[in-house]
């Protein structure tokens, strides 16, 4: 038997051992469970609901950002009114 054939057999054996070892780990169990579950496409109504919720969350985040900006300006005004409007210059 030549060296290339021995190397090919050794690599095949290592591959089989690696896959077999992976089979019993948590990752292997998770992969097996994922393969067993049928793929289900999400419902269009569910997608619409999720998109609507995301839009509401974006609106709330925008409102919170505006409030935070307002409060930061108030704090800056109370701390040092002369530096108001100078930006972040050192």
C-alpha positions as CSV (number, residue, x, y, z in Angstrom):
1,X,0.0,0.0,0.0
2,X,1.4,3.4,-0.9
3,X,1.6,6.4,1.4
4,X,-1.2,8.3,-0.2
5,X,-3.7,5.5,0.4
6,X,-2.6,5.1,4.0
7,X,-3.0,8.9,4.5
8,X,-6.5,8.8,2.9
9,X,-7.6,6.0,5.2
10,X,-6.2,7.7,8.3
11,X,-8.0,11.0,7.4
12,X,-11.2,9.1,6.8
13,X,-10.9,7.3,10.1
14,X,-10.2,10.6,11.9
15,X,-13.3,12.2,10.2
16,X,-15.4,9.3,11.4
17,X,-14.1,9.5,14.9
18,X,-14.6,13.3,15.0
19,X,-18.2,13.1,13.7
20,X,-18.9,10.2,16.1
21,X,-17.6,12.2,19.0
22,X,-19.6,15.3,18.0
23,X,-22.7,13.2,17.9
24,X,-22.9,12.8,21.7
25,X,-22.1,16.4,22.7
26,X,-24.8,19.1,23.3
27,X,-24.0,20.6,19.9
28,X,-24.6,17.2,18.3
29,X,-27.9,16.7,20.1
30,X,-29.0,20.2,19.1
31,X,-28.1,19.5,15.5
32,X,-30.0,16.2,15.5
33,X,-33.0,17.9,17.0
34,X,-32.9,20.7,14.4
35,X,-32.7,18.2,11.6
36,X,-35.7,16.2,13.0
37,X,-38.0,19.3,13.2
38,X,-39.8,20.1,10.0
39,X,-39.1,23.6,8.6
40,X,-42.1,25.8,9.0
41,X,-42.4,29.1,7.1
42,X,-43.7,31.9,9.3
43,X,-47.2,33.1,8.8
44,X,-47.6,36.4,6.9
45,X,-49.8,37.8,9.7
46,X,-47.1,37.0,12.2
47,X,-44.5,38.8,10.1
48,X,-46.8,41.8,9.9
49,X,-47.3,41.8,13.6
50,X,-43.5,41.6,14.2
51,X,-42.8,44.4,11.8
52,X,-45.5,46.6,13.4
53,X,-44.0,45.9,16.9
54,X,-40.5,46.8,15.5
55,X,-41.9,50.1,14.2
56,X,-43.5,50.9,17.6
57,X,-40.2,50.2,19.3
58,X,-38.3,52.4,16.9
59,X,-40.8,55.2,17.6
60,X,-40.4,54.7,21.4
61,X,-36.6,54.8,21.0
62,X,-36.7,58.0,19.0
63,X,-38.9,59.6,21.7
64,X,-36.5,58.5,24.4
65,X,-33.5,59.8,22.4
66,X,-35.2,63.2,22.1
67,X,-36.0,63.3,25.8
68,X,-32.4,62.3,26.7
69,X,-31.1,65.0,24.4
70,X,-33.4,67.6,26.1
71,X,-32.3,66.5,29.6
72,X,-28.6,66.6,28.6
73,X,-29.1,70.2,27.4
74,X,-30.8,71.2,30.7
75,X,-28.0,69.7,32.7
76,X,-25.4,71.4,30.6
77,X,-27.2,74.7,30.9
78,X,-27.3,74.3,34.7
79,X,-23.6,73.3,35.0
80,X,-22.0,75.9,32.7
81,X,-24.2,78.3,30.7
82,X,-21.2,79.9,29.0
83,X,-20.1,76.7,27.3
84,X,-23.6,76.0,25.9
85,X,-23.4,75.7,22.1
86,X,-19.6,75.2,22.0
87,X,-19.9,71.5,21.3
88,X,-17.4,69.0,22.5
89,X,-14.3,71.2,22.2
90,X,-11.7,70.6,24.8
